[in-house]
Amino acid sequence: MEIKTEVLAHPAVLELLEEHLRAMYAASPPESVHALGLEELRATDVTFYTAWDGDELLGCGALKEIDAHHGEIKSMRTTASHLRKGVAAAILQRIVDEARSRGYERLSLETGSGGPFDAALRFYEKHGFRRVTHAEKERLLRVYWSIPERQVATSVVLADARWFGTSGREKPVQD
């Protein structure tokens, strides 16, 4: 498996992103979908990665810079034929490595809750991400993602292990 930085032009990548957006809109009300569209993924503050086996696309994911100290994981998707084969883990590790090389103090993601999102939550928790406290979730959602009040209750925010101290509580945030 080879992880590449992508320019978002390959037809297989565009198709996988369309599938990702369709799935997000099928699982959530339109106002609750925060998946990035093609133009947003092409922005200079986003680095987009793809996983390949030769000419076959396996999956994708992105790292969005929130600010100089904080990155967000976006657009993680594995092709149906490669689920549970380590593709998402490899892409996630590449994103984590890049976040560390940039010196980010935190790496987080926002996702939905319930049925369609349970597998994603288990995946991120398995890979060292933990749910942040309610107070920190509210701050992150309002400051970084501008999420409407009604969506704060149903959104789940996870952050990487470096965000947490040994007690499992967040480290102080420096804004």
Protein Blocks (a to p, Z undefined) as FASTA:
>chain_A
ZZdddehlafklmmmmmmmmmmmmmmpcfklpccdcfklmmpmkbccddddehjacfbdc
ddddfblmbccdehiacdfklgonlmmmmmmmmmmmmmmmnopabdcddddedjklmmmm
mmmmmnopacddfklmmmmmmmmnopafklmmmpccdddfklpcfkopacdddZZ
